[in-house]
Amino acid sequence: MYIPKYFKVTNDDEIWDFVQNHSFGTIITTEQGKPIATHLPLGVIKKGDDTYITGHMAYGNPQWRTFEACESVLVMFQGPHAYVSSSWYSHENVPTWNYQSIHMYGKASILERNELIEDLTRMLEKYEQNREKPVLWDKLSPELLETQLKGIVGFKIKVEEIQAAYKLSQNRNETDYMNIIDKLQKEENPHSKQTAEQMEKRIKK
């Protein structure tokens, strides 16, 4: 990913928080030179000094069969994004787009059964913990779980490289920066409002 110096993110804690909060990602591999992608909820976990991306896909999805042949898998995590009009600047310029995006590269492998169950249990706990009637692994019938396990393939990706970009008008002067926030907050698009919130957070750091 091309990242101008203004927009490069290197803070590990910031990257960690981002992927935990924007964990619906896109996994990309190639098959005979053709890129293929699947959009999935993903987990990002640490084991010692190593970071792993975990997840599962349908057994019928042919992408998991490409893991062994691919030397490197790309996973993309996307945050809020918004159009920025150049009419919001104090000088003549061209429009642009603000966004947050993180790319992770690594080698993928298939999870063993016990690893898959552990990952599914962890994912349910993350997304169900605040529900009125949480659906957790140990509350589901063994018959249902066994049927579902046969229909999916779990995987993990050992992260070897991370590229993180927050393009949030950091290259603009203070007056323009504050005006962009104000204009985005007034937009009807929820992504615009979320982008404005991220820009505000950077001021308060």
N, C-alpha and C positions, 0 to 999 in steps of 0.2 A: 504494500500500500504506500503510495506517495504521501509523505507527511512533511510539509514545510515546518521549519524550526519553531515558528510561533505556536503551532498546534500540537506538537509532540508531547505525549504524556508518558512519564517514566516512573511515577510514584506507584510502587507496588500495592500499597493499601488502597489507593484511589482506583486502580485497575480492578482489584479484588472486589471492592464494593460495587463497581459498575456491573461486572458480570453476574454478581449475585442478584442484582436488581433488574437486570435485563437478560434473563437467562433463556429466553426463547431465541435460539440461534439458527444459523444456517451452516450445514456441514457440506463441504465440497470435495469431491474426489474426481478422478478421471478414469474413463474406460476406453481404451484404444484411442487415446488422444482427445476424447470428447468429455468436457466437464459435465458432471451431474451433481445435483444438489437436493438436499432434503431439509425441511424446516422442522425443528424439533425443540421441545423443552429439554434443557441440558443442565447437568450438575457440574460444578467446578469445585474440586476438593484438593486438599493438600495432604500428602503423605511424606513426612520428613521434609526434605528439601525439594521434593518433586511436586508438580501440579498436574492434575489429571482432569480432563473433561470426560464426563460419563453420560450415557443416555441409552436409548433403545429405539429400534424402529421395527416395522412390521417384517415378519419373515419373508413375505412376498415382495418386499422392496429389494430390488437387485443391488442397490448401492453397497450394502454390507459385504457383498462378495468381492468388492473392489479393494477392500482394506489391505489385504495381504500384499497385493501387487503395488499399491501406492506407497512410495517412499515417504511422502508427506501429505497429510490431510489438512485442509484449511477450514477453520471454523470462524464465522463472523457473528459478532454481537452488535446490534444496532440500538442506539438510544434515540431520543427525540431529535427532530430535524425541522428546519423551517426556511422558507424563502426570505431573503433579506433584500428589500428594495434599495437601490442607490439613491432614491429620493430622500432617504432618511439620513444621508450624510451631509456634512456642511460644505462639501466640495463636490465637483463633478467626478463621477466614477461609474462603474458598471455594477449591476446586481450580482448577488452571490447566494450561496446556500450554506447555512450553519448546520452542523450535525455533530454527533458523537458516535464513534465506531471503534471497535477493537477486533483485531484479527489475531488468531492463535494458530500456530502450526505445530504439527507433531505426528507421531507414528501411531496408527490405530491398531487395536487388537480386540478380539472377541472376549466378552466376559464369560467366566464359568458360571454355572447355575447359581451357586451360593453368592457370587459377586453380584449377579443380576438381582437376586432377591434383596440383597443388602442395599443396592442402589434404588430399587423401586420403593423399598421401605423408607429410605431417606427422602425420596422425592415426595411421597405421600405426606410425610410428617411436615415437610416444608410448606406445602400448599394447602394442607387440610387443618393445620394446627389451630387456626383462628375461626374455623367453621363452627356453626351451631351444633352440627352432628358430624364430626370429622370421620371420614372414611379412611381408616388406617389398615395396614397390612394384616394385622392380627385380628381384625374385626370382619374380614372377608372369609367366605367359606373356602376350605381347601379345594373343593371341586372346581369352583370358579377360578381360583388362582392357578390351578394346574392347567386348565383349559387356556387361560390367557398366556401363561408362560410358553406354551407350545406355539403361540402365534407371533412371538417377538424374538428379536435378537439384541442382546445387550452389547455395548462396546465401551471401550475407554481409549482415550487419546493422551499419551504422555506429552505434555506441552514442552516444545523445544525452542520456540521463538514467539515473542509477543510484539505486536505493533499496535499502538494506541494513538488515536487522533481525536482531539476535541477541537473542532473548528468553531469557535464561539466569538469571533470578532476581536480576538486578542490583539490583532494588528491595527486596530482603530484607535483614534484618540479618545480621551475620556468623554468628551461631549457627544461624539457619535455613538460611542458604546452605550451610554446611558439612554440616548434617544432610541437606539435599536431595541433595547429592553422595553422601553415604554410602548413603542409601536407593536412589538410582538405580543405584549400583554393585552393589547386591544383587538387583536385578531380573533376571529371566531374559531379558527383551527386549534384544537387542543394541543397539537404538536408545537405550534408556535408559542403557546403559553408555557409549555414545559421547557422549551428551549430558553425562553426568557428567565425561567426559574434557575436553570443551570448557569446562565450568565450572571445572575445575581449572586449565586453561591460563590462564584470565583472572586467577586469583589470582597466578600466577607471573610475570605481566608487570610 
